[in-house]
Amino acid sequence: MITPGDDYGEGVRQDRFGQLHARRRDMLATLNPPTCGFRVVPYALTVHPVAPSATLQRVRAYAAFRGWRVVRDGLWDNGGMDRPDARDGWMEALSLVRNGVADGIVTFDAAAVSALPSEYAAVLDELQNRAGFLAHVPPNWKEGADVAARP
């Protein structure tokens, strides 16, 4: 939900998201992966009441490409752009990180988390406090890409 305090104007919002995405990448880069690889939960957000199978498959494929282990099959919500803490699937994914079952959450893109910089920042804060991470499938990533091309 967009609130008046978050309505920065598109230019400022995009700049803030640029900073947040840099922070997100830095969080992941500073973590030491366990010997068996990071444990992740794929998550998707849709406005349709049908499971986003293709999106979740792409997220799972990206996780496999990165050498991450999926510990819970894809969680998803169909509530549209509700606050992350108002979505059952998101809260289940976050609970898996909170409880040490997963190390991170992987989504197709940032919009699956929030369109608001303040909400996105709050998610990063929560994950960072738990030594967790958030990852998105890069827009230019090709499924079946060579493992040597890992970021």
C-alpha positions as CSV (number, residue, x, y, z in Angstrom):
1,M,0.0,0.0,0.0
2,I,1.4,3.4,-0.9
3,T,1.1,6.0,1.9
4,P,1.6,9.7,1.5
5,G,4.9,9.6,3.4
6,D,6.3,7.2,0.8
7,D,5.2,9.2,-2.2
8,Y,8.6,10.6,-3.0
9,G,8.2,11.1,-6.7
10,E,9.5,8.6,-9.2
11,G,13.0,10.0,-9.5
12,V,13.7,10.0,-5.8
13,R,12.1,6.6,-5.4
14,Q,14.2,5.0,-8.1
15,D,17.4,6.5,-6.6
16,R,16.4,5.1,-3.1
17,F,15.8,1.7,-4.6
18,G,19.2,1.9,-6.3
19,Q,20.8,2.4,-2.9
20,L,18.7,-0.4,-1.4
21,H,19.6,-2.9,-4.2
22,A,23.3,-2.1,-3.6
23,R,22.8,-2.8,0.1
24,R,21.0,-6.0,-0.7
25,R,23.9,-7.2,-2.9
26,D,26.4,-6.2,-0.2
27,M,24.6,-8.2,2.4
28,L,24.8,-11.3,0.4
29,A,28.5,-10.7,-0.6
30,T,29.5,-10.4,3.1
31,L,27.9,-13.7,4.2
32,N,30.1,-16.8,4.4
33,P,28.2,-19.6,2.7
34,P,27.9,-22.9,4.6
35,T,29.8,-25.8,3.2
36,C,26.6,-27.3,1.8
37,G,25.5,-23.9,0.3
38,F,22.9,-21.4,1.3
39,R,19.4,-22.6,2.1
40,V,16.7,-20.6,0.4
41,V,13.0,-20.2,0.0
42,P,11.6,-19.1,-3.4
43,Y,8.8,-16.6,-3.1
44,A,6.4,-15.0,-5.6
45,L,3.7,-12.4,-5.6
46,T,0.8,-12.3,-8.0
47,V,-2.5,-10.6,-8.4
48,H,-4.0,-13.8,-9.8
49,P,-5.5,-16.5,-7.6
50,V,-3.5,-19.2,-9.5
51,A,-0.1,-20.4,-8.4
52,P,2.6,-18.5,-10.4
53,S,4.3,-21.8,-11.5
54,A,6.5,-20.4,-14.2
55,T,7.8,-17.6,-12.0
56,L,8.5,-20.0,-9.1
57,Q,10.3,-22.4,-11.5
58,R,12.5,-19.5,-12.8
59,V,13.3,-18.6,-9.2
60,R,14.1,-22.2,-8.3
61,A,16.3,-22.5,-11.4
62,Y,18.2,-19.4,-10.4
63,A,18.7,-20.7,-6.9
64,A,20.1,-24.0,-8.3
65,F,22.4,-22.0,-10.7
66,R,23.8,-20.2,-7.7
67,G,24.4,-23.4,-5.8
68,W,21.7,-22.7,-3.2
69,R,19.5,-25.4,-1.7
70,V,15.7,-24.9,-1.8
71,V,14.5,-25.9,1.7
72,R,10.8,-25.1,1.2
73,D,9.0,-25.2,-2.2
74,G,7.9,-21.9,-3.5
75,L,5.7,-19.8,-1.3
76,W,3.4,-17.2,-2.9
77,D,0.7,-14.7,-2.3
78,N,-2.0,-13.3,-4.6
79,G,-2.9,-10.3,-2.6
80,G,-1.3,-7.8,-4.9
81,M,0.9,-5.1,-3.4
82,D,-0.2,-5.4,0.2
83,R,2.5,-4.7,2.8
84,P,4.9,-7.7,3.1
85,D,3.8,-8.3,6.8
86,A,0.2,-8.6,5.6
87,R,0.9,-11.5,3.3
88,D,0.8,-15.1,4.7
89,G,3.3,-16.6,2.2
90,W,5.8,-13.8,2.7
91,M,5.5,-14.2,6.5
92,E,6.0,-17.9,6.2
93,A,9.2,-17.4,4.2
94,L,10.4,-14.8,6.7
95,S,9.6,-17.2,9.5
96,L,11.8,-19.9,8.0
97,V,14.7,-17.4,8.0
98,R,13.9,-16.3,11.6
99,N,13.8,-19.9,12.8
100,G,17.1,-20.8,11.1
101,V,15.6,-23.2,8.6
102,A,16.6,-20.9,5.6
103,D,19.3,-18.4,5.1
104,G,17.6,-16.3,2.5
105,I,14.5,-15.6,0.3
106,V,14.7,-15.5,-3.5
107,T,12.2,-13.7,-5.6
108,F,11.7,-13.0,-9.3
109,D,12.2,-9.3,-8.7
110,A,12.0,-6.5,-6.1
111,A,8.3,-5.9,-6.8
112,A,7.6,-9.3,-5.1
113,V,8.8,-7.6,-1.9
114,S,7.4,-4.1,-2.1
115,A,7.1,-1.1,-4.4
116,L,7.9,1.2,-1.5
117,P,11.5,1.9,-0.4
118,S,10.5,2.1,3.3
119,E,8.9,-1.4,3.3
120,Y,11.8,-2.8,1.2
121,A,14.3,-1.3,3.7
122,A,12.4,-2.8,6.6
123,V,12.7,-6.2,5.0
124,L,16.4,-5.8,4.5
125,D,16.8,-4.7,8.2
126,E,14.9,-7.8,9.4
127,L,17.0,-10.1,7.2
128,Q,20.3,-8.5,8.1
129,N,19.5,-8.7,11.8
130,R,19.2,-12.5,11.3
131,A,22.3,-12.8,9.1
132,G,19.9,-13.6,6.2
133,F,19.7,-12.3,2.7
134,L,17.3,-11.4,-0.1
135,A,18.1,-12.2,-3.7
136,H,16.3,-11.5,-7.0
137,V,16.7,-13.2,-10.4
138,P,18.7,-10.8,-12.5
139,P,16.7,-9.5,-15.4
140,N,19.3,-10.6,-17.9
141,W,19.9,-14.0,-16.4
142,K,19.4,-16.9,-18.8
143,E,18.2,-20.2,-17.5
144,G,20.8,-22.9,-18.4
145,A,23.7,-20.3,-18.2
146,D,27.1,-21.7,-17.6
147,V,28.0,-22.1,-13.9
148,A,31.3,-20.2,-14.6
149,A,29.1,-17.2,-15.3
150,R,27.8,-17.1,-11.7
151,P,27.8,-13.6,-10.2
